[in-house]
Amino acid sequence: MGNHINVRRRLVCRRPSRSPCDITAFWNDKTDRPSEPDSKRTDMLNEREMLNEREIESCYLGQFIPVHYHHNMLMDQNRMHGFKSAIDYAVKPGMKVVELGGGTGVLSWFAAARADKVWCVEFNPDMVKEARKMLALNPNGEKVEVVHADAFEFLPPEPVDVVICEMIHVGMLREKQVEVIESFKRRYLARFGGPLPIFLPEAVIMAVQPMQQEYDFEGFHAPIVQFQETAAIHPGVQELAPPAVYSIIDFSQPTDSIFGFDGKFVVERSGTLNALRFVTKNILAVVPERSTTIDWLNHYMCLPLAAPVAVKAGDVLQVSFQYRAGGSIPSLEASIRAQVIYDVNLQPVVQNAVYA
């Protein structure tokens, strides 16, 4: 997972027809329907379940991130410094910029330092008010127009040079980064033709790593999802094998909405495999003249395994999983499979012949 990646330059949550948190309507969809032939009813149910899953997920993050959560993002120095550096590099004087899912407007404000015009698109009405208030307190804030709109529907009134979109969760789960960018690209090309604008981030690298994770909390055993700072030391955590990349997203290219992994790890350290660590490295901008990139590493996400596995150095693990971009963490957890397919202790000992 180095800093060198060859990507070309080219990036919101769909509003349901009813309130996304209308759980009564969700259940009525499943129960209050006239009878249909079995095959047709099955197809309709599958389609509705997928749509309803998306509606329910929008209650979590999507385009309705609570105001207080944005404080954590503003306090994340790695995120703030990475995006500021990438935006300073990508946005040239006189450019026009769109930010999809603008939140407080801070990334739009970074862009306004050089851009002539910035459209900051935000769906949460509370955040629209907050962004307008905060931008008014800062120089160049007048160059940012905060637009109360659904990022799945918004298009700028004219072509733009850069699109900023930070709807990023570890592993591209929960939030709608991939779906939003793909939707924007299709609609932008239909209205304006090519070329597409530069997208920030430009790419994402995702990896998985087998781990032994501590789940003891003052004597209380609780195997739960954990998010860990990447630079911190975590007592009781052991890396059992190096991480393996399972997906590289280039936002200038069409992106598949299904991510998966089916691969092997050679165990380097004996222990108990009871978790998988998910690593998400965001390539915010590619800097070809310096043969490097400007990156932002999300917190690690460690998911507990339903059935821990004892492993020894030299064993070979088979690990697999699959999930949908923007899907729930439990959907990923339910798909995880891990087993030892080569047990070093069960292999015959070969003794070399000794000649006198």
PyMOL commands that set and color helices and strands:
alter all, ss='L'
color gray80, all
select helices_A, chain A and resi 23-31+38-57+67-75+77-90+106-112+125-136+141-143+170-172+177-192+288-290+329-335+344-346
alter helices_A, ss='H'
color red, helices_A
select strands_A, chain A and resi 96-100+117-122+144-148+162-165+198-200+203-212+216-217+220-221+226-228+238-239+244-250+258-266+271-287+292-297+300-311+316-324+337-342
alter strands_A, ss='S'
color yellow, strands_A
deselect
rebuild
show_as cartoon
